[in-house]
Amino acid sequence: MKATASDIRTASPAGILLRQWRDVRGKTQLDLSFDAGVSQKHISFVESGRSIPSRQMLLDLAQALDVPLRERNELLVAAGYAPVYSGDALEAPVMNSIAKALQRMLRQHEPFPALVIDRHWNVVMTNEAAPALFNCFVDLAAWPQPRNLLHLMFDPRGLRPFVANWPETARGLLARVYREALGHVIDDKTKALLAALSQYPGVKAEWRAPSPGSVLPMIPLSLVKGGVTLNYFSLITTVGTPQTVTAEELRLECMFPADDKTETEHARFLKAHAARGPAH
């Protein structure tokens, strides 16, 4: 059922948000009715503002639309309800079990780099190997916290001069931003991040479009310094069935050697360059 101009003018904030998410998912009211077990007429009344939905109904509709937890809270607030998903920081007691699990995984990935990043690519936690490797190329102490992994890769003062085939890597990273956006939706902060990245020299507008597929099963990150090339690729871990906003938005990125040479050279490279410090 298509909304009329009158419906749009009278719709409640929650109804407007609900219709936006339905449009994003490409679902009709009938589709959503089958998925959520709510009558199509009721959904129409909610979207048009003719009916006030219960909190549980909103949660059921949000679940059927795969709305991220942060945005589910916004939907509830728009309807006059209190948020139900907490946004406790990783340091909060309720997040203790997840924080310990992440710390354990970070330690177990030594001697190779591993990082925990949030929804907008800010680095939340690392193991010892991650800053050890990056400090061989840049002075991390000069970068404000929280350090943003994408800015570190795109800024000419960061890792960019040491990345082999940087245009291909940058394009692949931008594709990842779109592919891994929570709920497959680019929120305002992610839009701002993409806009900031596009201001760096050499970043082309067409890189936001999906790049042609590669014969490789992953896009390696190749770092070059002193005649040595180190090739890595990443595996991403997320929290299963998260129940808090923070838990849903965390990603653990573990970097692995992409070839035997890198696996052999990794420790030798860190030992050789750690004492010298970063080169600019």
Secondary structure, DSSP 4 states (H G I P E B T S, - for coil): -PPPHHHHHH--HHHHHHHHHHHHHT--HHHHHHHHT--HHHHHHHHHTSS---HHHHHHHHHHTT--HHHHHHHHHHTT----S----TTSGGGHHHHHHHHHHHHHTTTS-EEEE-TTSBEEEE-SHHHHHHTTTS-GGGSPSSPBHHHHHHSTTTTGGGBTTHHHHHHHHHHHHHHHSGGG---HHHHHHHHHHHTSTT--GGGGSPPPP-SSSS--EEEEETTEEEEEEEEEEE-SS--SHHHHH-EEEEEEESSHHHHHHHHHHHHHHHTT----
